Amino acid sequence: MEHDPHIRRAIALAQQGMDGGHGGPFGAVVVRHGAVIGEGHNYVLSQTNSTLHGEVTAMTEAERSIRSPWLTDCDLYTSCEPCPMCLTAALWARVSRIFYAANRHDAAEIGFDDAAFYEELRMAPQGKLLQVFALSEEYRQQARAVMLQWPATQQTY
């Protein structure tokens, strides 16, 4: 497969989004069987939504275009190495492969430093920046009762 047109498009989308004041300089393209099925750039600032990274917007468009949340036979091209959130989103979507241009260290040089997030994922719970707590067994059982209603025939993640 020829990577050049797809990575160039991801980089062009990064430029477009940044120039439009939509968010940081990050763009992405989702390719399936050689055809682009989704593309996007960062919209964090213009949409006031911290989750609207280029990869997420491209995957969302791709999922809508194929009417499936599963991108199992798709490649993700991104102008920069995905942050932990985007990497996890790609894992949930079952993206087959990711190709990127700039890396996380390049992003850190301009103020997009994800090192603390990568470290957070490796830390023991007591040392984390974001504290996460399980509530009582009563709440667990209430939530579990709802979860158990999920049909066994429903496709799972």
N, C-alpha and C positions, 0 to 999 in steps of 0.2 A: 504494500500500500504506500502511496505517495503521501508523506507527511507535510510537505511544504505548503500546499494551499490551505490546509486546515490550521496549521500553527500560525501562518501569516494572517488568516482571518481572525483568529483569537486575539492576536496582537493588535490588529486594526480595530476590533471591538473594544479593547482596552483603551485605545486612544480616543475612540468615539465617545465612550462613556465618561472619560475624564474631561474631555473637551466640552461635553454637554453639562458638566457640573453634577452628574448623577452620582458619582462616588469615586473610589480609588481606581487606579489604572490596571484593572483586571478584566480580562475577557475570556470567553470559553466557547467551544463548539463541540457538539455531540455528533458523531459520525456513525452511521449504521450501513454496513455493506457498501462503503465508499461514498454514501450520500449524506449530506448534512441534514439532520432532522431536528436540530435545536441549536440555538446560539443565544448568547447574552453577554451582558457586561454588568459591572457592579452598579447597584442602585441604592446603596446604603444611605447616602445623603439625601437624594431627591425623594425617596420614599420613606425616609425616617424609619428604616427597618434594618437592624443589624444582621439579619440573615440573608439579605439579598446580594450575596456575592455573585460574581460572574458565573462560577460553576453551577451554583444553585439555579440561577435564572436560565441557563442553558439546559440543564437537566429537566427543569420544569416544562420548558417549551418542548423538549424532546418527548417527554412522557405524555404530554397532551397530544402531540402529533401522532404517536402510535397507540394512544389510548391504553396505556399500561404504565404502572409504576416501575416496571422491570426493564432495565437497559442492559440485559445480559449479553447481548451480541453487539454492544456499542463501545466505541472508544471516546474518551473525553480528551480534548485538546484544550490546554489552558495556557494563558500567557505567563502564568507563574505557578510554581509548585503549590498545590492546594494546602490551605490551612487545615487544622484538625477538623473543623466543622464540615468543610467541603469534602475532605477525604472520607469522613464518616458518612456523609450524604451519598457519596459515590458508592461506598460499600453497601449501604441500605438499598440503593437502586440496582445493585449488582452489575455496575459498569465493568466491562471486561478488562480494559486497559486505560491508563492515564498517561498522556504525553504532555510535558510542560517545557516552557522556554526558560524564563528566569527562575531562580531558586529562592528558598525562604530567606537566605542570607542577603540576597539582592533586595528583597522586600524590606528586610529589617533596616537596611541602609537608608531607606526613605521614610522610616517611621512605622512600618507595618511589621512589628516584631512579634512573632508568634511563639518565640522560645518559651515564654512563661506558660503558654497553653500546652505545649508539648511536654514540658516538665510537670505540669499539673496532672497530666494523664499518668505519669509514672510514680507520683508521690503516694505515700501512705495517707489514708483519710485524715488523720489528725494534723497533717502539715499543709493541707490544701488551701488555696486562696478562697475557693468556694466550698463552704461547708454544706454537706448533704446529710439529711437525717431521716431515718425511717421512723414513722410514727407508731402508734400502738397497734397491738395485734387485732384489736377490734376494727380499726380502720383498714388494716390489711385484709381482714376477712370480708368486709363490705366491698372493697374494691375487687377482691378475688371473685366474689359472687357474680359481679357484673362481667368480669373477664370470662368466667366459665360459660357464659351465655353465647360466647363467640361460636358460631357454627363450625362443627368439625369439618364440614365440606368446604368452608371458606379457605381460599388460598392464604397461606401465612407467609411471613417474611422469611 
